Amino acid sequence: MKMILDLDTGIDDALAIAYALGRPEIDLIGITTAFGNVTIDKAVKNSLSILELLGRSDVPVFEGAAHPSTATSFMTTDHLHRIHGLNGIGNVVLDEPKGQKSTITAVDFLIDAAVTHNEELVLVATGPMTNLAEAIKKDRAAIEKIGKIVVMGSALTVPGNISQFAEANIYNDPDAAKYVLESGIPLVLVGLDVTLKTMIEGSDIASWTEVDTAASRAITEMATYYYTNEYEEEEIVGGALHDPLAVEVAINPAIITASLPINLTVETKGPSIGRTTANMRLLNQKEKSAQVCVDVEGDLFIKKFTQTVHEILK
């Protein structure tokens, strides 16, 4: 399976890279980047550094959106720094990457890969949907060739994690999310409804410390920072495997035990900005473009994830 990861490379994105590289059925052909957990320059740098740390500098990295589709800039917040650190990877200092980003843009790479690989290609998008929206606008016919698109985003049956209503990836570019969700292109949404059932803490990654490599030390330190801080304000110890779960769903949909077929839209203004809701205009339409995951075998996935990453850290 050919896979592209579209990332805003913070800690759980880094864990998703490690997990994807550890799964033998995945051929990771590229990483496209966007703003979100970090600024675009850090998303590119972190992606390059993680790939080199894990011995996979052959995977190309493409620069994508630097800001939301209706804005001209983007800045990270104290909230993001608390969860991901100032550098996006838990303040872990990695070697400066030797490799460089591709000269091809993220959007052009998505389109080219779709034309080349067609239904063999799977796109896993775990940041704002800005790159995907721009790719659809530029060449919808190409994007329609992609075999499966899995998006980490939304919160239907649980509160949001940026506001009471909104999940972070949707909130970071609600206009792009609205465009993609209303495009009619089939999507699988892996949102907070399921990712919050995949919380890890120290005991889950204890085996990683048995491996004394530069990669194991760095990835363990990142994960520790993440599970210690993500829900500190709620006094909950644990970090949700948001982005790794999206990778798993792409290759093993059976991990999801319940999903909701629905046509969705997004609130783009007002106090509920970023909220994903049913598209009222399409309630009676038989065809549903989105499958929203609402339950998951969380414990099974945590075990699978930690074992897979343990192997790649050796």
N, C-alpha and C positions, 0 to 999 in steps of 0.2 A: 504494500500500500504506500503510495506517494503521499506525503503529508507536508503541508505548510503550517507553521505556527505564526499567528499574527499577534504580537505581544506588546505590552507596555512594561518592559521587563523589570519588575520588582521581584520580591522573594518567591511568591508562589509561581510566577512565570519561570523563574530559574529552576524551581522544582519540576515544573512541567517539561522544561528542556531535558533535564536529567531523566525523567520518566520516559519521555518519548525516545530518547537515545538508548534506553535500556530495554525497550520492547522490540524483539527481533522482527516482528511483522511490520514495523514502521520503517520506511525509508524517508528520513527527514531531508527534503530537498531544498529547504530554505526557511529563513526566519524573516518576516516582515515586521517592522517596528512602528510604534506610535507613541504619542504622549499618553499620560494617564497616571500610573503609579509614580512616574518620573517624567522629566522633560525628554524630548526626543534624542538629544545628544547622549543622555545617560542610558536611554533604552538601547541605542545602538552599541554604546561601549559595553554595557553589561552583557548584552547578547554575545558579542565577540569574546568577551573575557570568560564567560561561562563555557562557551564552546571550546575555547582553548584549554581551560581548566580540565575539561572532561575528555580532552584528546580528540576533538572533532572540529578542528579549525577548517576542515574541508567544506563544512556547511556554510553557504553564503548568507550574508545579512544585508537586508535592504532597508533603506530609510524611508519612512512613510510620514504620516501626518504629524505636524508639530503643534497643532492646536485644533480646537473644535471647528467644525465646518462653518459656523456663523461667527467666529471670533478671529482675531489677528494675533493672539498670543496665548500662552498658557504658563501658569506658575503652580508649583506644588505647594501644599499646605502643611501646617503643623500636624494635622491629622494623618496625612500620608507619611510624614517623617517619623511619627510614632510607630507606625505599623511596619514600614519598610526601611527606615533609617534615612539619613541625609543623602546617601548615594543610591538608595533603592535596593541594596542587597545587605541590609542589616549592618551597615558601616564596616563590613568586611572589606579589607583592602586586598585586591587582587593585582597581579602584574598587569602593567599596561598591555593591551592586546597588540600583538604583532601584526595581525591582519587588519584589513581595511574593509569598510562597507563597500558594497557593490556600487557601480556608477549607474545602475538601473534603478529606477524608483520602485517602491513597494507596489504601487498600483500597476505599473507596467509588467512587473514580474508576476503578479497574480493573474493578469490577463494572459500573458505568454504561457504560463504553466497550465492554465485551464485549457488553452488551445492545444497544447502539446500532449497533455495526459488525460484530458476528458474525464470520464467517470472513474478512472483509476485514482484521481486526485481527491484528497480530503483536506479541507481547510478548517483549522481550529483557531477561532478568533477569541482571544482572552483579554482584549483591551476594548476601548471604545470602537464603535463600528465605522469610524471615519474612513479608513482605507477601503473597506468593503463597499461602502456607499459610493465612494469615488470610482471604484472599479466598475460597479454596476452602471453608473452614469456614463462612463467612457465606453464600455463594451458589454452591454447586458448579455448579448448572445454568447459571448465567451464565458462569462461567469455562470450562465445556465448549464454549461457543460460539466461543471464540477460535480463529482459523484455525491459528495455530502459536505454540508457546511454545518459545523457545530459552533455555537456561540456561548461563551460564558457570560451570562447576563440575565437580568430580570429578577423579580421577586413577586410572586403572585399570592402565595399562601402564607408568607412570612413578612415581617417588616423589612424595609430596606436597610442598607448599612451606611448610607450617606445622609438620608433623611428617613422619616417614618415611612415614606412612600417609595423611595428610589434606591436601586442598586447602583453601585459606583460606576460600572462601565457604561450603563445606559445614561446615567446622570452626566457623565463627562462629555457626551455629545448626543443629547436627546434628539436633535434634528436628524443626525445621521442614522440613529437607531430607528426613528420613525420612518425614514425613507426606506431603509432595508426591510423592516417588518411589513410595510405596506406594499413592497415591490411584488409580493406574491411568490418570490423565490423560496423554495422549501428550506427550512432551517430547523435544527434541533437546539433548543435553549436549555442550557445547564445553568440554572440560577441558584439563588440562595436557598430555594426550597429544598434542594438536595445537597448543595455543598456544605451547608451548616450541619449536615449529618455525617461529615467526614472530617471531624476535628482531631488533630494530632497534638500530643504533648510529649514530654521527655521520654516516657516509658516506651512510646511507639518507635522512637528512633535510636534507642539505646544501642542497638546492634551496629549502627553506623560508627560509633566511637571505637569499635573493635578493629576498624580498618584504619591504619595509620598512614594515610596518604595526604598530600596537599589538598586533593579534591574532597576527601572525607572530612578533613578538618574545616574547610571553608563552607561546604554545604551544610554540615551539622551546625556550625555557628550561625549561618543564615536562618536555618529552620528554628533554632532555639530562640533567636531574636524575635522571629515571627510569632511563634506560639506563645511566647511570653507577653507580647505587646498587642496583638491584634484586638483582643477583647478585654484589655486591661481596665478600661473605663466601666465595663459591665461586670467587672470582678469575675470574669470567666477565664480560666487557664486553657488555652488551646488555640490553634490556628487552623482555619478551614482550608482544605485542599481544593480551592476553587478551580484553579487552572489545570492541575493534574487530572482532576475528575473529568474535565472536558475532553482531555486526551483519551482517557479510558472509554468514555461514551462513544467516541468516534470509532474505536476499534472493537468495542465489546458492548453494544447497546443492551445486552441482557443484564448488565449491572443495574440498570434502571428497572424498577419493579412497577412503576405507575407513571403514566404521562398523560397530558391533556392536549388533544388536538384543538387548535384555536387560531383564529385570525386576530392579530394583535396590532395595537398602535401604541404611541407614547405621548404623554403630556409634555409639551414643549415650553410651557410658561406657567406662571402662577406658583402657589405654594406646593403643588404636587408635581412640579417639573421633574422629569425623569421616571415617572411612574409608568409601568407597563400595564395596559388594560386591554380588555376585549375591544375590538374594532366594532362599534355599534352599527356601522353601515353594512357590515358583513356577517352579522349574527346568524342569518338564515342561509348563508352560502354553504353549500354542502362541502366544497373543497376547503380544506384548512391548510394554510401554508406553514404554520409553526407547530412543532411538537414540544411542549413544555414539560420537562422532567419534574415530577413532584414527589417521587420516593425512590430510594436507592438502597442497595445492600452496602451500607456504609462501612461496617466492620470488615467485611470481605475486601472492600477496596483498599482500606487503610493497610491491611496486611499485605495485599498484593503490591501496593505502592512502595511500602517500606522495604520489602524484600527485593523488588526490582532495583530500587536506587542503591541499596546495600551492595548489590552485585556490580553496578557500574562504578561505584566509588573505589573498588579494589585496585 
